[in-house]
Amino acid sequence: MLKRTSIFILMAAMACNAQSPGTDKSSPENIRLNQVGYYPAAPKSAVIIGEASTAFFITTTDGKKVFEGKLSEVRKSIFSDKKTRIADFSAFTTPGSYTVVVPGTGTSYPFEIRANVHDAVAKGAARGFYYQRLSTDLPEKYAGQWHRAAGEPDNHVLIHPSAASANRPAGTVISSPRGWLDAGDYNKYIVNSGITMGTLLSLYEDYPKYVESIALNIPESNNALPDLLDETLWNLRWMLTMQDPADGGVYHKLTNAKFDGMIMPDKATTTRYVVQKGTAATLDFAAVTAQAARVFRQYEKQLPGLADSCIAASKKAWQWAKQNPSIVYDQDAMNKAFDPDVTTGGYGDHEFTDEFVWAASELYTTTKDEQYIAAVTVLPHNATPLPAWGQVRLLGYYTLIRHQASLPASAREKVETMKQGIIHFADSLINGVDKRAFNSVMGGSRRDYIWGSSSVAANQGIELIQAYRITKDKKYIQYALSNLDFLLGKNGTGYSFLTGFGDKPTMHPHHRPSIADGIEEPVPGLLAGGPNPGMQDKCSYPSSVADEAYSDTDCSYASNEIAINWNAPFVYLVWAIEATQ
């Protein structure tokens, strides 16, 4: 499952190339490809840095030539003066292990061509969530060399003064265990858990048979639930504890007052708080619990009462949000009013129309109650943004489209408009890919390269998969696959952004366990943030060019942190692609 260590060590010896792509003409750095591999019948291409060569060939790993081809015309990056050619070997379909060789340029990292070539990647990325579990030991049987003691049990959590109410005054102790560590830190955030859970539960709803077939080697693997649902259940049970039972409002996060140092989870023992209730957190909670009620209803025998508890919690959260439609989580303002100050991740949103749309969509789909569909507005085709923690509208659209056949007739006109919008969006994403320097959907605009750009690539892939599910046109799957190639090495940096996979993977993520555990290799299956020309962390970067602004250093929280809301769309993307090949 993990990277081919001996090859990686050899390549790491080329120290200047690790941070300066393309400076050595004999380096594999000059040939960018999916470092894991390709499906036999799917499109296959590599990106050649430079313009001198015109031919390429495919060899077996022992040097036997098995395919020859001509490189494309020169393509120019829209972000820099970098020039590339494309080596398209889609016509070569024979399973095996190979390299791309370009005379005068170099030999690529080895890759495979075979069915289910991303199976280990799919499982590894999903297991990344297991490594983020809080309130439990991770034994060697399941965690391998990354086994560790439990972090915070979170059974003695204080109500922060900002969250105080008549029934729970400041200092009240509550229990709020389980959940996933949000990112590189040891706190738990409802807003970010919202989009993460919605993405993973949607994967189950879209591809249930495939999800049911995958074993992840987690403690629950031998029970009657699919392992992916077992993993989501670990976080769902935490989320349910974050609702105030008196009024239905949901606390924004469970957190220390400030970030921990670079220590292991069991060494993080400072006081924990739940802080202010907010509209975004409450609506994200309402959406997740409504969807969870629908998904877990079929496991009533194994989980008696869970679905009923989820839908009751969802309805109560919706009512609170209707009564409190504009409660912003403004951490600076909160710190001016209450002590202690809280300086961990903010996840503060200021506009909640999209959260209302998502929550209403999930509640309507689960209950068929007409009051909810009235809150679902449909944007023009060119105005619907990709999902992100602060923009969740499309999650609602995906759900209504997915369940269109079971919805009342009154909703179908809206859903048809949503479907046309999804297709229009997908077509805009793929427009011009055949002229781009890296031959991928990702990178069509500098706007793609934001904080967490890897999740942009993954969510573009999900959007394309939704277009495929609507139209059954496989071109959308093929373009989604181009973004998986991007994430696994065919990009402006030459890195595979998934820890533990590929010959040049992210090695130094901004992730406390990976820094503090004393193990050379990072925790596997975690998706690094990716290129971010904002470079807000002021760390050392090899380049400020949009598609190259990535620093594989644990200093770089702006390009090299990991986060559950980035892993989730990657998991959806690779599992959906595996399911459709």
N, C-alpha and C positions, 0 to 999 in steps of 0.2 A: 504494500500500500504506500509506503513512504518512498521518498526520492531515492534514486540510485546513487548512494553516498559516494562510492569510489569515483564515479564520473563527475559528481559535483565538486569533490575535492580537487580533481584535476583542473576543472574550469575555474575554481576559485583562485588557483595559482596565478591566473591572468588578472592580477589585482586591478590594474588600471581599467580594464574592460568592464569590470563589475559595476563601475559607476560612470564609465564613459563609453556608451555603446558605439560600436562601429569604428573604433580607432585602429584596430589591428585587422588587416585584411584576411588573415588566416583564422580568425576567431569565429566560433559558432554564433557569437553575438551578431554577426552580420546576416544571419538567416533566422528569421523570427517565425515560429510556428507553434502550434499546440503541442506542448512538450509531453503530453500524455498520449494523444493519438487521434485516430480518425476512424469513422465507420466505413466499411468497404464500399457501400453504394452512395455515400454522401459526398458533397463537395469537399475537396481537399486542396489547400493551397498553403504556400509559405511566402513570406515577404523577404525580399533580398534588398539589403541596404546598399545603396549606391547604384550606379548606372553603367559600369564598365562591361559587365558580363551580359551575354545574350542567350546562353543555353544552361540547362541544368540536367541532372539525372538523379535517379533514386537508386541507392545501393542497399543491399543487405548489410547487417552490422559487421559481417566479415569481408565486405568490400566488393561483392558481386553486383555488377550493374544489372538492373531489372527493368528500368524505364528511362526514357529520354524525352525531353521536352524543350520548347522554346520559351524564354521568359517574355513577359508582356512588354509593351511599350513603357517608357519611363513615366512614373507618376510622381507628382510633387506634393509634399505635405502642405496643408493649408496653415500650419502653425509655425513652420520654419523653412529653411532652405533644403531640408532633407529630401532626397530623391530615392525612389524605390522601384523595383520591378516585382512582378508577381509570378511565382512558379506554381502553375495550376497542374496538379496531377490527379484530378478527379477521375480520369479514365483508368487509373491503376487501382485495381480492386483486390489484389491477392493478399490475404491475411499474412501477417508476419511482422518482424521488427526491422526498421529501416532508418536510413539517414537521407537527407537531401544534400547533394554535392553540387556546388557551383564552381567550376574551374576559375582559379584566380581570386576567388572570394572566400571559400571555406567549406566546411562540412557541418551540418546542423547537429544539434543534440539528437539522440536516437528517439524514435517514437514507434508506436504500434499502429497497425491497421487490423482491426478485428471487430466482430460483433460485440456489443456491450462494453465497448472500450472504456467508457467512463463509469463503469460499475463501482470501482473502488473509490473514485472521486465522489460519486453520489453518496455512498455510505460514509465516507470520511467527513464530508461537509456536514452531514446530518449528525454524525457523532460529535462534531464540534460543539453542539448544544449540550451534550452530556458533560463535556469538560467544563462547561460554564455553570453547572448546577451548584447551588448554594445549600447549606444546611445538611450536607451529607458527605461522608467520606467517599472518595473515589478509589476503590480497591484496585490492586494490580491486575486482578482477573479481568477487569473491564477497561481500565485506564492505561495498562501497560506501564512503561517507564515513567509516565506522567501521573502515576497514582499519588494521591495527597490526602491529607486530613481535611475534615469538613471545615468550612469557613463558619461565618456567623450563623448560629442557630436561629436567630431572629425570633426568639420566644420571649424577649424582654425589650420591646420597642416602645419608645415614649411618644406620646402625642406632643408634637411641637406646638408652641403657643400659636403659630399661624393656623393650626388645624383644630384648635380647641373649640368645643361646643358644650352645650349644657350637660349632655350625657357623658361627654368625654373631655373633661377639662385638661388643661396643659399638665403634662406629667403623668397622665393616665398610662398604665402599662397595657399593651396589647401584644398578641402573638401573631406573627406574620412570616412563618417559615417558608422554605422551598424557594422556587423561582430561579431564574437564570441571572448570573452576573451580566450586566448590560453590555459591557465593552471591555476595555482594559482595566476598569476600576471595579470596585466591589459593592456597587450600589444597584438598586433595582428601580426601574422607571416605568410607570404605567403607559405613558405615551409611546415610548419605544417598544414596549412589549405589545402594544396594540397592533401596529402594522406587522410586527414579527409573527404574532399568533394568527392574524388574519391571512397572511401569506401561506403559512404552513397548513392551516386548516383548509384553505382553498386548494392546495395541492392534493390533499386527500379527497376533497369533493370532485376534483377534475379527473383524478387518476386513481380511484380507490383500489382497483385490482392490482395495479403495480405497487402501490404503497403497502398493501396487505402482504405482498410477496417478499418484502425486504426485511431482513434481520440485521440488527445493528450491534449486537453484543452489548446490551445494556442490562441492568439487573432485572428488568421486567420482561426480557425477551421470551420467556416461556409461558407468559400468560395469554389470555384470549384476545388481547388488543393488538393491532398493528404497532410495531415499535415506534413509528413516527408519532402516533397518537399518544402512546405512553410518554414520550418525551414532552409533547405539548401539555400533557396533563400535569407534569411537574410544575410548569409555569402557571397553568390555569388555576391550580389550587392556591398558589400564592396570590394571584390577582383577586380571587374571591375574598381574601382576607383584607383587602385594601378598600373595601366599601364600608362606609359608616352605616351600620344596620338601622340606625335611627331615622336617617333621612334619605339614604340612597346615594349621596355624594361620594366621590372617590378621591382618595388622597393622591396627590400628584406623583410622589415617589417615596421610597423607603431608603434612607441615606444616612451616612455620617454627616457631621457638620462640614467637614472638609475631606478632600481626597486623602487616602492612605498613601504612605510611601511605597517603594517597590519591594513589597513583602508578600509572603504567601497568605492565602485566605485565612488560615487558622491563627495567624499572627495579628490580624486586623480585629481589634477588640474594643474599639472606641464606642461611645454611646451612639445608638441608632435612633432615628426619628422617622415618623411619617409627618409630611408637611402638608400645607394648604390643599384643600379640595379645589378642583378647577373644572371648567367646562370641557376642555379638550380631553383630559384624563377620564372624565365621567362618560363622555360619548364614545371614546375608544373602548372603554370597558363595556359599555352597552353593546357595541358592535360585536366584540369578541365573544361575550357570553351568549348573545343570541345565536351566533354561528355555532358556538360550542354546544348549545342545547340541541341544535339540529344534528350535528355530527355524532354526539354521544348518545342520542336517543336510541340508536340501534344497538347500543351496548348496555341497555337498561339492566339486564340480568347481571352483568359483571360490575356495573356501577350504579346500583339502585339509588334513585333520587337525584343523581347528579344533573341530568338534563332539566328536571323541574327546578332545581335550585338555580341553575344558570339562567333560565328564562325569567324566573321571578326577579333575580338580581338585575337582569337587563332592563326589564320594564321599570323597576324602581329607579335605576340610574337615568333612564330616559326622562322620567317625570322630574327628577332633580334638575336635569339639564334644561328642560322646558321652563322651569321656574327660575333658573340661573343661567341664561343663555349667553352670557358674556363675561364670565369670571376668568380673567387672564392670570396665568402663573407668571408673575413678574418678580423674579428673585431679588433684584436690587431693591424694589419697593418693599418687598417682604422683609428684607434685612434691615431696612430703616425703621421698620415698625416693631420687629420682634427679635428676641435673642433666644438661643445663640444664632449668629449669622450662619447661613448655609451657602457654601461655595462650590458644591459639586455641580454636575451637568444640569443645565437649565431646562432644555426642551420646552421653551416657552413659545406658545403660538398665540397669535392675536386675532385670528379670523377663523370662525368655526363653521362656516357653511358646509365645508367638505366633511367635517366630522358628523354633522347632522345628517347629511346625505348617506354616509356609510352606515351609521347606526340605524337609520330608518330603513335602509335597504335590507339589512340583516334581520331586523325585527319583522318587517313585512314578509320577507321570504319564509321566516319560521312560523309566524302566527297567521298570516293572510289578513291581518287587521288593516282596514282601509285608512285608518288615521295616519299610518306611517308612510304610505306611498305618497301622500300629499306633501310630505316634506322633501321628496326626492326631486330635485331640479336637474334638467339636462342642459349642459353647456353646448355651444356651437362646436362643430367638428374640429375646428382649429384652436380650441381654447381649453382643452382638457390636459392638464399636466400629468407627468408620470407620478406614480406613488412615491412618497417619502414620508418620514415621520410626521411632518407638518402638512401633508397633502394626501388625503386618503380617499378622495372622491371615487377614483377608478376602482378601488376595492369594492365599493357598493355596486358600481356598474357591472363589474365582472360577476358578482353574485346574482344579480337580477337576470343577466343574460344566461348564466349557467342553469338557472332554475326556471327559465321562461315557460317551459311546457307545463309546469305545475302552478303557474300564477293565474289569478283571475284575469278575465279579458280586459278589465279596466286598466291593467298595467301594461298591456302589450304594445300600445303605441309608443309609450316612453321607451320601452325596451328595444323596439325596432330602431328608434332614433339612436339609442346608445350603440347598437350593433354597427350601424353605418359610421358612427363616430370612431369606433375602434378600428374599423377597416381603413378609414381615411387616415387616421393617425399612423397605422402600420405602414401604409403606402408612403406617407411622408418620411418615415424612418428609413425605408429601403431606397428611396430615391437618391441616386448618385453613388451608391456603394461601389459600383463597378469602376469608378474613377478615383476612389480614395486610396491614399498611400498604403493603408494597412488592410484594405479589402474587408472592412467590417462595418456593421451598422454603427457601432460605437465610434465616436470621433467625427461625426458630421458637423459639429460645431464646437467652439471653445466652451460653450455653455455645458457641454457634457462633462467637462473636467472641473468638478466642484469637490468640496469636502465629501468623501465617500463616493468617488466617481465609479468605483467598482460596482456599487449598487445601482448606479445609473445604467451601466451595461447590462446587469442582470435584469433590472426592471424593464428595459427595452426588450429584452428577450421574452419576458412574460407577456408584454403587450403583443408581440408578434405571435406568440403561441395562442393567445386568445383570438387573434385574427384567424389563425389556422383552424381553431375549434369552430369558429363561425362559418368559415368558407370551405374548409377541407382542402384548401390550396396549399400544397406542401412547400411552395416557395417560402412561405412565412417561417416554417420550421427550419429551412435551410439558412435563412437570414438570422434566425435566432441562434443557430449553431455558430455563425460567424462571431457572435459575441462571447460564446463559450470559448472559442479559439482565442479570442482577445484576452480573456481572463486567465487563460492557462499558458500565455506566453507570446502570442502573436500580437504584439503591441509595441509602443514606442520606447518602452524601457527594457524589454527582453525578459522581464520577470514573469513567472507564474505567481499570481497573487494569492493562491491558496497554499497555506503552510503545509509542508509535507508532500507536495505533489509537483513533479517535474524536476528537471535537472538544475534549474536556477529558480528555486522558490523563494518567497519571502522567508528570511531567516531571523530577523530581529524585530518582530512586531512590538508595538507599544501595548503590552499585555502583561500585567503584573505577574501572573504565574509563570509565564515563559521567561521572564527576566529573573525571577527570584528562585526558581527551582534548581538551579545549578546544572541543568541539562543543556547540552549544546543545541540540540534541535528544539525548535519551539513546539508548543502544543499543536498537534496536526488538525487540519480540517477547518482552519479559521481564515476568513477572507480579509485581506488587508484593504485599507481604504482606497489606495490607488492614487494616480497622479492628481495633484492639486496645486495649480500655479499660485493659489493664494498663499501657500507656505506660511500659514499663520503661526506655526510653532517656532519660527526663526532658527530652525536646525540647518545643518549643512545639506544642500541639495546639489546633485550633479548638473542640473539644468533647470532653468525657469520656463522652458518651453512647455506649453500646456500639456502635451501628451507624454512628456518626459519628466515632469516635475514630481519625482517620487524619490524618497530617501528610505532605504532599507536600514533604518536605525531605530532603536527603541526610544530615542529622543522624539521622533517624529509622530506626534499624535495627529497632525493634520493630514498625513499621507499614509501612515503605517499603523494606526490603531486598528483594532478589530471591533465589530459591533454586531449584536444579534440581528439588527434590522438590515445588515448587509449580507450576513450569512443566509438569512431566510430566502431572499429572492434567488441567490445562487443555488440553494437546494432545490427550489422550485424549478429553475431553469434546467439544471442537469438531470433531475429526476424525470421531468416531462420529456426531455429529449430522449433519454434512455427508453421511456415508455412508448415512444412513437417511432422508434427505428425498426 
